[in-house]
Amino acid sequence: MSDAGGAAPAMGGGMAAIVTGGVVLLIAGFIALGLLLGLTPLYAGFLLLWYWGSIDGVEGGALAPLLVGAIGGTATAWLLQYGAVQGGLAGVLPVLALIVAAIYAQLRGWLPLLINRPYMLYLTVMAAPLLQAGESFAHVMAAIVAATLYFGGIVTAGRLVMARRAAASA
């Protein structure tokens, strides 16, 4: 049960230490994977992990809409950058119209697999001028996909192991 501020209930010290150790190992593994793949914008993958853990509670069914929304929001941010570079204000206006349409669609509940909270989060973050200035959006999207496969795969494998252990105990 959470309090009115939305904070998760406190864990005991031992459990918090175990979970912290596990998170550190997961993060170290993802950093190693990123280095192996030559991906530098790992923040995009860590943002996905944060969202999935904090907002979605690591629910398996939430991962697909998270991935699709993250990729869609990032693609829209790239379109905004591309439009600005290629056409100035004339290149930005159609993308701004697309963003307004996406806001409307989200409010109406249309296209929830694509136009969702992760879409808006990634659009907001990836449209930041500091990121837009020198970021490879292909690498950002690759980091998002890598994080989805890596973290989703580890969580799925862990759940399968736990289910087998529970079945064996029963």
C-alpha positions in Angstrom: 0.0 0.0 0.0 1.3 3.5 -0.8 0.8 6.7 1.0 -1.1 9.7 -0.4 2.2 10.9 -2.0 2.5 7.8 -4.0 5.6 6.6 -2.3 6.2 2.8 -2.0 6.2 1.3 1.4 9.6 1.1 3.1 11.5 -2.2 2.8 13.4 -3.8 5.7 17.1 -3.1 5.7 18.1 -6.6 4.5 15.7 -6.7 1.7 16.6 -3.2 0.6 20.3 -4.2 0.5 19.5 -7.3 -1.6 17.3 -5.3 -4.0 20.0 -2.6 -4.2 22.7 -5.2 -5.0 20.5 -6.7 -7.7 19.8 -3.3 -9.3 23.5 -2.4 -9.3 24.3 -5.7 -11.0 21.5 -5.1 -13.6 22.8 -1.6 -14.3 26.4 -2.8 -14.6 25.3 -5.5 -17.0 23.5 -2.9 -19.1 26.5 -0.6 -19.2 28.6 -3.5 -20.3 26.1 -4.4 -23.0 26.0 -0.8 -24.1 29.8 -0.7 -24.3 29.8 -3.9 -26.3 27.3 -2.6 -28.7 28.9 0.9 -29.0 25.8 2.6 -27.6 26.5 5.8 -25.7 23.0 7.2 -25.0 22.3 4.6 -22.3 20.3 7.2 -20.4 17.4 6.4 -22.8 17.5 2.7 -21.7 17.8 3.7 -18.0 14.8 6.0 -18.5 12.9 3.0 -19.8 14.0 0.9 -16.7 13.0 3.7 -14.4 9.6 4.1 -16.0 8.9 0.4 -16.1 10.0 -0.1 -12.4 8.5 3.1 -10.9 5.4 3.7 -13.0 4.5 0.3 -14.3 5.7 -1.8 -11.3 7.7 -4.1 -13.7 4.5 -5.5 -15.1 5.2 -7.7 -18.1 2.2 -6.5 -20.1 3.3 -2.9 -19.7 6.6 -3.4 -21.5 5.2 -3.5 -25.1 3.3 -0.2 -24.8 6.4 1.3 -23.0 8.7 0.3 -25.9 6.3 1.5 -28.6 5.6 4.8 -26.9 9.3 5.4 -26.2 10.2 4.8 -29.8 7.3 6.9 -31.0 8.1 9.8 -28.7 11.8 9.6 -29.7 10.9 9.5 -33.4 8.6 12.5 -33.0 11.4 14.4 -31.2 13.7 13.5 -34.1 11.1 14.8 -36.6 11.1 18.1 -34.7 14.9 18.3 -34.9 14.9 17.4 -38.6 12.1 19.8 -39.4 14.0 22.7 -37.6 17.3 21.9 -39.4 15.8 21.4 -42.8 13.0 23.9 -42.9 13.2 26.3 -39.9 9.8 27.3 -38.7 8.1 25.9 -41.9 9.7 22.5 -41.0 8.7 22.6 -37.4 5.0 23.6 -37.8 3.8 20.3 -39.2 5.6 18.4 -36.3 4.0 20.8 -33.8 0.6 20.0 -35.4 1.5 16.3 -35.0 2.3 16.8 -31.3 -1.0 18.7 -30.8 -2.8 15.8 -32.5 -1.0 13.3 -30.2 -2.0 15.2 -27.1 -5.6 15.2 -28.3 -5.4 11.4 -29.1 -4.0 10.7 -25.7 -6.8 12.6 -24.0 -9.3 10.8 -26.1 -7.7 7.4 -25.4 -7.0 6.8 -29.1 -4.0 4.6 -30.1 -3.0 3.8 -26.6 -0.3 1.4 -27.7 1.6 4.3 -29.3 0.2 7.6 -27.9 0.7 7.0 -24.1 2.5 8.4 -21.2 5.9 6.9 -22.3 5.4 8.6 -25.7 4.9 12.0 -24.0 7.8 11.4 -21.6 10.3 10.4 -24.4 9.0 13.2 -26.6 9.6 15.7 -23.8 13.1 14.4 -22.9 14.4 13.8 -26.4 13.2 17.2 -27.7 15.4 19.0 -25.2 17.8 21.2 -27.2 20.8 20.0 -25.3 20.1 16.4 -26.4 19.0 17.4 -29.8 22.3 19.2 -30.5 24.5 16.2 -30.8 22.6 13.0 -30.3 22.3 10.1 -32.7 18.7 9.2 -32.6 19.4 5.8 -34.1 21.6 5.1 -31.1 19.0 6.4 -28.8 16.4 4.0 -30.3 18.9 1.2 -30.2 19.5 1.8 -26.5 15.7 1.8 -25.9 15.4 -1.6 -27.7 18.4 -3.0 -26.0 17.1 -2.0 -22.6 13.7 -3.5 -23.4 15.3 -6.8 -24.4 17.9 -6.8 -21.6 15.7 -5.8 -18.6 12.6 -7.5 -19.9 14.5 -10.7 -20.6 16.1 -10.7 -17.2 12.8 -10.1 -15.4 11.1 -12.7 -17.5 13.8 -15.3 -16.8 13.6 -14.5 -13.1 9.9 -15.0 -13.1 10.2 -18.3 -14.9 12.8 -19.5 -12.4 10.6 -18.4 -9.4 7.6 -20.1 -11.0 9.5 -23.4 -11.4 10.8 -23.2 -7.9 7.3 -22.6 -6.6 5.9 -25.5 -8.6 8.7 -27.8 -7.4 8.0 -26.8 -3.8 4.3 -27.5 -4.1 
